[in-house]
């Protein structure tokens, strides 16, 4: 059995949903300003904001269309961001969403250890994220999310087609 691939135009799919989870309001403002007017595959960004890991978990529980999370490590606790990652991957079982850790406190989480122990897609110091680096990071994450999401939808279509024929 061959399943047909879904093909939708970028405009028909709506904006990319990006969730910023950070307790610093300035990080939200600077990120939005830096990526103002950003387009990828003919789609703009739609911003969602959480100012704590707990608030981020609440948003994640109600939204299934988030493509990317830009996540601080240290918020309510020194490990709040890492606990958020475990919640998304293990409790919500969301493997499609891309998660990028951004930290302002390099000593709190060692990048190599974190990448080995947590299912994240990138780990960056906030001070290293220039306009160019942030743009490249977001485009790469959205490209990967789009590919994974399309594969997920194709697999769902194949399962439905197999169920209808069997």
PyMOL commands that place a pseudoatom at each C-alpha (Angstrom):
pseudoatom trace, name=CA, resn=UNK, resi=1, chain=A, elem=C, hetatm=0, pos=[0.000, 0.000, 0.000]
pseudoatom trace, name=CA, resn=UNK, resi=2, chain=A, elem=C, hetatm=0, pos=[1.279, 3.449, -0.893]
pseudoatom trace, name=CA, resn=UNK, resi=3, chain=A, elem=C, hetatm=0, pos=[0.017, 6.407, 1.077]
pseudoatom trace, name=CA, resn=UNK, resi=4, chain=A, elem=C, hetatm=0, pos=[-0.233, 9.838, -0.505]
pseudoatom trace, name=CA, resn=UNK, resi=5, chain=A, elem=C, hetatm=0, pos=[1.856, 12.615, 0.984]
pseudoatom trace, name=CA, resn=UNK, resi=6, chain=A, elem=C, hetatm=0, pos=[0.083, 15.645, 2.370]
pseudoatom trace, name=CA, resn=UNK, resi=7, chain=A, elem=C, hetatm=0, pos=[0.969, 18.839, 0.585]
pseudoatom trace, name=CA, resn=UNK, resi=8, chain=A, elem=C, hetatm=0, pos=[-0.240, 22.128, 2.000]
pseudoatom trace, name=CA, resn=UNK, resi=9, chain=A, elem=C, hetatm=0, pos=[0.925, 25.631, 1.237]
pseudoatom trace, name=CA, resn=UNK, resi=10, chain=A, elem=C, hetatm=0, pos=[2.615, 27.595, 4.009]
pseudoatom trace, name=CA, resn=UNK, resi=11, chain=A, elem=C, hetatm=0, pos=[-0.140, 30.195, 4.041]
pseudoatom trace, name=CA, resn=UNK, resi=12, chain=A, elem=C, hetatm=0, pos=[-2.819, 27.519, 4.443]
pseudoatom trace, name=CA, resn=UNK, resi=13, chain=A, elem=C, hetatm=0, pos=[-1.012, 26.110, 7.485]
pseudoatom trace, name=CA, resn=UNK, resi=14, chain=A, elem=C, hetatm=0, pos=[-0.935, 29.407, 9.389]
pseudoatom trace, name=CA, resn=UNK, resi=15, chain=A, elem=C, hetatm=0, pos=[1.899, 30.826, 11.476]
pseudoatom trace, name=CA, resn=UNK, resi=16, chain=A, elem=C, hetatm=0, pos=[4.564, 28.802, 13.253]
pseudoatom trace, name=CA, resn=UNK, resi=17, chain=A, elem=C, hetatm=0, pos=[3.786, 28.713, 16.989]
pseudoatom trace, name=CA, resn=UNK, resi=18, chain=A, elem=C, hetatm=0, pos=[6.784, 29.534, 19.182]
pseudoatom trace, name=CA, resn=UNK, resi=19, chain=A, elem=C, hetatm=0, pos=[6.605, 29.397, 22.964]
pseudoatom trace, name=CA, resn=UNK, resi=20, chain=A, elem=C, hetatm=0, pos=[9.065, 31.428, 25.030]
pseudoatom trace, name=CA, resn=UNK, resi=21, chain=A, elem=C, hetatm=0, pos=[9.397, 30.059, 28.571]
pseudoatom trace, name=CA, resn=UNK, resi=22, chain=A, elem=C, hetatm=0, pos=[11.523, 32.480, 30.571]
pseudoatom trace, name=CA, resn=UNK, resi=23, chain=A, elem=C, hetatm=0, pos=[11.064, 34.380, 33.833]
pseudoatom trace, name=CA, resn=UNK, resi=24, chain=A, elem=C, hetatm=0, pos=[12.735, 37.507, 32.430]
pseudoatom trace, name=CA, resn=UNK, resi=25, chain=A, elem=C, hetatm=0, pos=[10.235, 39.740, 30.574]
pseudoatom trace, name=CA, resn=UNK, resi=26, chain=A, elem=C, hetatm=0, pos=[13.113, 41.413, 28.727]
pseudoatom trace, name=CA, resn=UNK, resi=27, chain=A, elem=C, hetatm=0, pos=[14.068, 38.099, 27.124]
pseudoatom trace, name=CA, resn=UNK, resi=28, chain=A, elem=C, hetatm=0, pos=[10.541, 37.823, 25.711]
pseudoatom trace, name=CA, resn=UNK, resi=29, chain=A, elem=C, hetatm=0, pos=[10.670, 41.393, 24.402]
pseudoatom trace, name=CA, resn=UNK, resi=30, chain=A, elem=C, hetatm=0, pos=[14.157, 41.117, 22.878]
pseudoatom trace, name=CA, resn=UNK, resi=31, chain=A, elem=C, hetatm=0, pos=[13.393, 37.778, 21.225]
pseudoatom trace, name=CA, resn=UNK, resi=32, chain=A, elem=C, hetatm=0, pos=[10.221, 39.157, 19.635]
pseudoatom trace, name=CA, resn=UNK, resi=33, chain=A, elem=C, hetatm=0, pos=[11.990, 42.318, 18.537]
pseudoatom trace, name=CA, resn=UNK, resi=34, chain=A, elem=C, hetatm=0, pos=[14.921, 40.395, 17.096]
pseudoatom trace, name=CA, resn=UNK, resi=35, chain=A, elem=C, hetatm=0, pos=[12.645, 38.151, 15.030]
pseudoatom trace, name=CA, resn=UNK, resi=36, chain=A, elem=C, hetatm=0, pos=[10.061, 40.793, 14.098]
pseudoatom trace, name=CA, resn=UNK, resi=37, chain=A, elem=C, hetatm=0, pos=[8.953, 40.188, 10.511]
pseudoatom trace, name=CA, resn=UNK, resi=38, chain=A, elem=C, hetatm=0, pos=[10.529, 36.702, 10.473]
pseudoatom trace, name=CA, resn=UNK, resi=39, chain=A, elem=C, hetatm=0, pos=[9.160, 34.375, 7.792]
pseudoatom trace, name=CA, resn=UNK, resi=40, chain=A, elem=C, hetatm=0, pos=[9.996, 30.752, 7.095]
pseudoatom trace, name=CA, resn=UNK, resi=41, chain=A, elem=C, hetatm=0, pos=[8.395, 28.750, 4.285]
pseudoatom trace, name=CA, resn=UNK, resi=42, chain=A, elem=C, hetatm=0, pos=[5.972, 31.638, 3.701]
pseudoatom trace, name=CA, resn=UNK, resi=43, chain=A, elem=C, hetatm=0, pos=[4.771, 31.492, 7.302]
pseudoatom trace, name=CA, resn=UNK, resi=44, chain=A, elem=C, hetatm=0, pos=[5.267, 34.096, 10.044]
pseudoatom trace, name=CA, resn=UNK, resi=45, chain=A, elem=C, hetatm=0, pos=[5.759, 33.399, 13.743]
pseudoatom trace, name=CA, resn=UNK, resi=46, chain=A, elem=C, hetatm=0, pos=[3.045, 33.495, 16.367]
pseudoatom trace, name=CA, resn=UNK, resi=47, chain=A, elem=C, hetatm=0, pos=[4.414, 34.097, 19.848]
pseudoatom trace, name=CA, resn=UNK, resi=48, chain=A, elem=C, hetatm=0, pos=[3.201, 32.463, 23.036]
pseudoatom trace, name=CA, resn=UNK, resi=49, chain=A, elem=C, hetatm=0, pos=[4.709, 33.438, 26.385]
pseudoatom trace, name=CA, resn=UNK, resi=50, chain=A, elem=C, hetatm=0, pos=[5.130, 31.713, 29.721]
pseudoatom trace, name=CA, resn=UNK, resi=51, chain=A, elem=C, hetatm=0, pos=[7.017, 33.340, 32.579]
pseudoatom trace, name=CA, resn=UNK, resi=52, chain=A, elem=C, hetatm=0, pos=[7.585, 30.118, 34.535]
pseudoatom trace, name=CA, resn=UNK, resi=53, chain=A, elem=C, hetatm=0, pos=[7.995, 26.436, 33.792]
pseudoatom trace, name=CA, resn=UNK, resi=54, chain=A, elem=C, hetatm=0, pos=[4.632, 25.794, 35.482]
pseudoatom trace, name=CA, resn=UNK, resi=55, chain=A, elem=C, hetatm=0, pos=[2.913, 28.278, 33.170]
pseudoatom trace, name=CA, resn=UNK, resi=56, chain=A, elem=C, hetatm=0, pos=[4.706, 26.663, 30.223]
pseudoatom trace, name=CA, resn=UNK, resi=57, chain=A, elem=C, hetatm=0, pos=[3.398, 23.216, 31.212]
pseudoatom trace, name=CA, resn=UNK, resi=58, chain=A, elem=C, hetatm=0, pos=[-0.142, 24.623, 31.333]
pseudoatom trace, name=CA, resn=UNK, resi=59, chain=A, elem=C, hetatm=0, pos=[0.189, 26.058, 27.828]
pseudoatom trace, name=CA, resn=UNK, resi=60, chain=A, elem=C, hetatm=0, pos=[1.711, 22.822, 26.514]
pseudoatom trace, name=CA, resn=UNK, resi=61, chain=A, elem=C, hetatm=0, pos=[-1.189, 20.818, 27.954]
pseudoatom trace, name=CA, resn=UNK, resi=62, chain=A, elem=C, hetatm=0, pos=[-3.719, 22.837, 25.959]
pseudoatom trace, name=CA, resn=UNK, resi=63, chain=A, elem=C, hetatm=0, pos=[-1.820, 23.522, 22.721]
pseudoatom trace, name=CA, resn=UNK, resi=64, chain=A, elem=C, hetatm=0, pos=[-0.835, 20.758, 20.324]
pseudoatom trace, name=CA, resn=UNK, resi=65, chain=A, elem=C, hetatm=0, pos=[0.384, 23.087, 17.573]
pseudoatom trace, name=CA, resn=UNK, resi=66, chain=A, elem=C, hetatm=0, pos=[3.560, 24.532, 19.102]
pseudoatom trace, name=CA, resn=UNK, resi=67, chain=A, elem=C, hetatm=0, pos=[6.581, 24.000, 16.869]
pseudoatom trace, name=CA, resn=UNK, resi=68, chain=A, elem=C, hetatm=0, pos=[9.371, 25.417, 19.026]
pseudoatom trace, name=CA, resn=UNK, resi=69, chain=A, elem=C, hetatm=0, pos=[10.057, 26.195, 22.668]
pseudoatom trace, name=CA, resn=UNK, resi=70, chain=A, elem=C, hetatm=0, pos=[12.782, 28.679, 23.587]
pseudoatom trace, name=CA, resn=UNK, resi=71, chain=A, elem=C, hetatm=0, pos=[13.359, 27.659, 27.193]
pseudoatom trace, name=CA, resn=UNK, resi=72, chain=A, elem=C, hetatm=0, pos=[15.277, 29.130, 30.108]
pseudoatom trace, name=CA, resn=UNK, resi=73, chain=A, elem=C, hetatm=0, pos=[16.921, 26.658, 32.467]
pseudoatom trace, name=CA, resn=UNK, resi=74, chain=A, elem=C, hetatm=0, pos=[16.726, 28.570, 35.758]
pseudoatom trace, name=CA, resn=UNK, resi=75, chain=A, elem=C, hetatm=0, pos=[13.290, 29.907, 36.709]
pseudoatom trace, name=CA, resn=UNK, resi=76, chain=A, elem=C, hetatm=0, pos=[11.274, 28.835, 39.789]
pseudoatom trace, name=CA, resn=UNK, resi=77, chain=A, elem=C, hetatm=0, pos=[14.150, 26.491, 40.644]
pseudoatom trace, name=CA, resn=UNK, resi=78, chain=A, elem=C, hetatm=0, pos=[17.635, 25.873, 39.277]
pseudoatom trace, name=CA, resn=UNK, resi=79, chain=A, elem=C, hetatm=0, pos=[16.273, 22.871, 37.347]
pseudoatom trace, name=CA, resn=UNK, resi=80, chain=A, elem=C, hetatm=0, pos=[12.829, 24.184, 36.292]
pseudoatom trace, name=CA, resn=UNK, resi=81, chain=A, elem=C, hetatm=0, pos=[13.666, 24.224, 32.584]
pseudoatom trace, name=CA, resn=UNK, resi=82, chain=A, elem=C, hetatm=0, pos=[15.054, 20.702, 32.641]
pseudoatom trace, name=CA, resn=UNK, resi=83, chain=A, elem=C, hetatm=0, pos=[11.978, 19.471, 34.515]
pseudoatom trace, name=CA, resn=UNK, resi=84, chain=A, elem=C, hetatm=0, pos=[9.851, 21.145, 31.835]
pseudoatom trace, name=CA, resn=UNK, resi=85, chain=A, elem=C, hetatm=0, pos=[11.716, 19.159, 29.146]
pseudoatom trace, name=CA, resn=UNK, resi=86, chain=A, elem=C, hetatm=0, pos=[11.072, 15.881, 30.980]
pseudoatom trace, name=CA, resn=UNK, resi=87, chain=A, elem=C, hetatm=0, pos=[7.383, 16.792, 31.290]
pseudoatom trace, name=CA, resn=UNK, resi=88, chain=A, elem=C, hetatm=0, pos=[7.018, 17.541, 27.569]
pseudoatom trace, name=CA, resn=UNK, resi=89, chain=A, elem=C, hetatm=0, pos=[8.895, 14.433, 26.436]
pseudoatom trace, name=CA, resn=UNK, resi=90, chain=A, elem=C, hetatm=0, pos=[7.836, 11.882, 29.082]
pseudoatom trace, name=CA, resn=UNK, resi=91, chain=A, elem=C, hetatm=0, pos=[4.405, 12.977, 30.337]
pseudoatom trace, name=CA, resn=UNK, resi=92, chain=A, elem=C, hetatm=0, pos=[2.992, 14.663, 27.221]
pseudoatom trace, name=CA, resn=UNK, resi=93, chain=A, elem=C, hetatm=0, pos=[4.966, 12.274, 24.978]
pseudoatom trace, name=CA, resn=UNK, resi=94, chain=A, elem=C, hetatm=0, pos=[5.671, 15.084, 22.541]
pseudoatom trace, name=CA, resn=UNK, resi=95, chain=A, elem=C, hetatm=0, pos=[8.746, 14.168, 20.510]
pseudoatom trace, name=CA, resn=UNK, resi=96, chain=A, elem=C, hetatm=0, pos=[7.931, 16.425, 17.553]
pseudoatom trace, name=CA, resn=UNK, resi=97, chain=A, elem=C, hetatm=0, pos=[8.235, 19.838, 19.187]
pseudoatom trace, name=CA, resn=UNK, resi=98, chain=A, elem=C, hetatm=0, pos=[11.722, 21.301, 19.072]
pseudoatom trace, name=CA, resn=UNK, resi=99, chain=A, elem=C, hetatm=0, pos=[13.140, 22.507, 22.384]
pseudoatom trace, name=CA, resn=UNK, resi=100, chain=A, elem=C, hetatm=0, pos=[16.079, 24.906, 22.645]
pseudoatom trace, name=CA, resn=UNK, resi=101, chain=A, elem=C, hetatm=0, pos=[17.529, 25.665, 26.060]
pseudoatom trace, name=CA, resn=UNK, resi=102, chain=A, elem=C, hetatm=0, pos=[18.784, 29.212, 26.521]
pseudoatom trace, name=CA, resn=UNK, resi=103, chain=A, elem=C, hetatm=0, pos=[20.598, 30.014, 29.714]
pseudoatom trace, name=CA, resn=UNK, resi=104, chain=A, elem=C, hetatm=0, pos=[21.947, 33.172, 31.220]
pseudoatom trace, name=CA, resn=UNK, resi=105, chain=A, elem=C, hetatm=0, pos=[23.649, 31.232, 34.000]
pseudoatom trace, name=CA, resn=UNK, resi=106, chain=A, elem=C, hetatm=0, pos=[26.226, 29.004, 32.340]
pseudoatom trace, name=CA, resn=UNK, resi=107, chain=A, elem=C, hetatm=0, pos=[27.340, 27.377, 35.581]
pseudoatom trace, name=CA, resn=UNK, resi=108, chain=A, elem=C, hetatm=0, pos=[23.879, 26.014, 36.383]
pseudoatom trace, name=CA, resn=UNK, resi=109, chain=A, elem=C, hetatm=0, pos=[23.735, 23.436, 33.583]
pseudoatom trace, name=CA, resn=UNK, resi=110, chain=A, elem=C, hetatm=0, pos=[26.651, 21.900, 31.711]
pseudoatom trace, name=CA, resn=UNK, resi=111, chain=A, elem=C, hetatm=0, pos=[25.779, 21.730, 27.990]
pseudoatom trace, name=CA, resn=UNK, resi=112, chain=A, elem=C, hetatm=0, pos=[27.306, 18.315, 27.193]
pseudoatom trace, name=CA, resn=UNK, resi=113, chain=A, elem=C, hetatm=0, pos=[25.727, 16.673, 30.224]
pseudoatom trace, name=CA, resn=UNK, resi=114, chain=A, elem=C, hetatm=0, pos=[22.336, 18.246, 29.533]
pseudoatom trace, name=CA, resn=UNK, resi=115, chain=A, elem=C, hetatm=0, pos=[22.354, 17.217, 25.858]
pseudoatom trace, name=CA, resn=UNK, resi=116, chain=A, elem=C, hetatm=0, pos=[23.210, 13.639, 26.851]
pseudoatom trace, name=CA, resn=UNK, resi=117, chain=A, elem=C, hetatm=0, pos=[20.534, 13.392, 29.558]
pseudoatom trace, name=CA, resn=UNK, resi=118, chain=A, elem=C, hetatm=0, pos=[17.651, 15.387, 28.059]
pseudoatom trace, name=CA, resn=UNK, resi=119, chain=A, elem=C, hetatm=0, pos=[15.941, 15.274, 24.695]
pseudoatom trace, name=CA, resn=UNK, resi=120, chain=A, elem=C, hetatm=0, pos=[16.668, 18.822, 23.606]
pseudoatom trace, name=CA, resn=UNK, resi=121, chain=A, elem=C, hetatm=0, pos=[17.591, 20.163, 20.201]
pseudoatom trace, name=CA, resn=UNK, resi=122, chain=A, elem=C, hetatm=0, pos=[20.087, 22.854, 21.131]
pseudoatom trace, name=CA, resn=UNK, resi=123, chain=A, elem=C, hetatm=0, pos=[21.652, 24.525, 24.146]
pseudoatom trace, name=CA, resn=UNK, resi=124, chain=A, elem=C, hetatm=0, pos=[22.816, 28.147, 23.954]
pseudoatom trace, name=CA, resn=UNK, resi=125, chain=A, elem=C, hetatm=0, pos=[24.014, 30.890, 26.241]
pseudoatom trace, name=CA, resn=UNK, resi=126, chain=A, elem=C, hetatm=0, pos=[21.687, 33.867, 25.870]
pseudoatom trace, name=CA, resn=UNK, resi=127, chain=A, elem=C, hetatm=0, pos=[24.680, 36.158, 25.362]
pseudoatom trace, name=CA, resn=UNK, resi=128, chain=A, elem=C, hetatm=0, pos=[25.778, 34.108, 22.311]
pseudoatom trace, name=CA, resn=UNK, resi=129, chain=A, elem=C, hetatm=0, pos=[22.484, 34.509, 20.462]
pseudoatom trace, name=CA, resn=UNK, resi=130, chain=A, elem=C, hetatm=0, pos=[23.036, 37.355, 18.054]
pseudoatom trace, name=CA, resn=UNK, resi=131, chain=A, elem=C, hetatm=0, pos=[20.342, 38.206, 15.501]
pseudoatom trace, name=CA, resn=UNK, resi=132, chain=A, elem=C, hetatm=0, pos=[22.041, 35.967, 12.927]
pseudoatom trace, name=CA, resn=UNK, resi=133, chain=A, elem=C, hetatm=0, pos=[22.537, 33.004, 15.264]
pseudoatom trace, name=CA, resn=UNK, resi=134, chain=A, elem=C, hetatm=0, pos=[18.996, 33.212, 16.620]
pseudoatom trace, name=CA, resn=UNK, resi=135, chain=A, elem=C, hetatm=0, pos=[17.580, 33.390, 13.094]
pseudoatom trace, name=CA, resn=UNK, resi=136, chain=A, elem=C, hetatm=0, pos=[19.583, 30.348, 11.978]
pseudoatom trace, name=CA, resn=UNK, resi=137, chain=A, elem=C, hetatm=0, pos=[18.613, 28.437, 15.132]
pseudoatom trace, name=CA, resn=UNK, resi=138, chain=A, elem=C, hetatm=0, pos=[14.889, 29.158, 14.668]
pseudoatom trace, name=CA, resn=UNK, resi=139, chain=A, elem=C, hetatm=0, pos=[14.911, 28.298, 10.945]
pseudoatom trace, name=CA, resn=UNK, resi=140, chain=A, elem=C, hetatm=0, pos=[16.687, 25.008, 11.611]
pseudoatom trace, name=CA, resn=UNK, resi=141, chain=A, elem=C, hetatm=0, pos=[14.301, 24.081, 14.421]
pseudoatom trace, name=CA, resn=UNK, resi=142, chain=A, elem=C, hetatm=0, pos=[11.223, 24.943, 12.342]
pseudoatom trace, name=CA, resn=UNK, resi=143, chain=A, elem=C, hetatm=0, pos=[12.549, 22.988, 9.355]
pseudoatom trace, name=CA, resn=UNK, resi=144, chain=A, elem=C, hetatm=0, pos=[13.042, 19.911, 11.538]
pseudoatom trace, name=CA, resn=UNK, resi=145, chain=A, elem=C, hetatm=0, pos=[9.638, 20.323, 13.207]
pseudoatom trace, name=CA, resn=UNK, resi=146, chain=A, elem=C, hetatm=0, pos=[7.957, 20.661, 9.789]
pseudoatom trace, name=CA, resn=UNK, resi=147, chain=A, elem=C, hetatm=0, pos=[9.597, 17.475, 8.516]
pseudoatom trace, name=CA, resn=UNK, resi=148, chain=A, elem=C, hetatm=0, pos=[8.712, 15.507, 11.652]
pseudoatom trace, name=CA, resn=UNK, resi=149, chain=A, elem=C, hetatm=0, pos=[5.140, 16.828, 11.665]
pseudoatom trace, name=CA, resn=UNK, resi=150, chain=A, elem=C, hetatm=0, pos=[4.645, 15.879, 8.011]
pseudoatom trace, name=CA, resn=UNK, resi=151, chain=A, elem=C, hetatm=0, pos=[5.952, 12.370, 8.701]
pseudoatom trace, name=CA, resn=UNK, resi=152, chain=A, elem=C, hetatm=0, pos=[3.619, 12.113, 11.692]
pseudoatom trace, name=CA, resn=UNK, resi=153, chain=A, elem=C, hetatm=0, pos=[0.624, 13.139, 9.559]
pseudoatom trace, name=CA, resn=UNK, resi=154, chain=A, elem=C, hetatm=0, pos=[1.573, 10.761, 6.736]
pseudoatom trace, name=CA, resn=UNK, resi=155, chain=A, elem=C, hetatm=0, pos=[1.865, 7.883, 9.194]
pseudoatom trace, name=CA, resn=UNK, resi=156, chain=A, elem=C, hetatm=0, pos=[-1.543, 8.778, 10.628]
pseudoatom trace, name=CA, resn=UNK, resi=157, chain=A, elem=C, hetatm=0, pos=[-3.029, 8.830, 7.111]
pseudoatom trace, name=CA, resn=UNK, resi=158, chain=A, elem=C, hetatm=0, pos=[-1.499, 5.423, 6.344]
pseudoatom trace, name=CA, resn=UNK, resi=159, chain=A, elem=C, hetatm=0, pos=[-2.883, 3.949, 9.562]
pseudoatom trace, name=CA, resn=UNK, resi=160, chain=A, elem=C, hetatm=0, pos=[-6.346, 5.328, 8.788]
pseudoatom trace, name=CA, resn=UNK, resi=161, chain=A, elem=C, hetatm=0, pos=[-6.181, 4.002, 5.223]
pseudoatom trace, name=CA, resn=UNK, resi=162, chain=A, elem=C, hetatm=0, pos=[-5.063, 0.576, 6.451]
pseudoatom trace, name=CA, resn=UNK, resi=163, chain=A, elem=C, hetatm=0, pos=[-7.903, 0.538, 8.980]
pseudoatom trace, name=CA, resn=UNK, resi=164, chain=A, elem=C, hetatm=0, pos=[-10.445, 1.408, 6.287]
pseudoatom trace, name=CA, resn=UNK, resi=165, chain=A, elem=C, hetatm=0, pos=[-9.197, -1.392, 4.039]
pseudoatom trace, name=CA, resn=UNK, resi=166, chain=A, elem=C, hetatm=0, pos=[-8.668, -4.057, 6.634]
for i in range(1, 166): cmd.bond("trace and resi %d" % i, "trace and resi %d" % (i + 1))
show_as sticks, trace
zoom trace
